[in-house]
Amino acid sequence: MTAPLAGVLAGQLVASVTMDHFGLLGLKSQPVSLGRAAEIVLLIAGVIMVRRF
């Protein structure tokens, strides 16, 4: 049950960062920073760890 929830959260974060980067839906465009990219990488690594263990 935890792995699907973690996957959904990771997908929402990636969608949010993508929408912010391109300024979709009338949002102010914000480039992807190193910190935001690190968040995505760490969250995806967490999803992989949850699925394996």
LINGI-V180748 format. One record per helix or strand of 2 or more residues. SS is the DSSP state (2 for helix, 1 for strand). FROM is the first residue (numbers start at 1). LEN is the number of residues. If there is no record, write none. Layout:
ss->(SS;SS)
from->(FROM;FROM)
len->(LEN;LEN)
//
This chain:
ss->(2;2;2)
from->(2;24;34)
len->(21;3;19)
//
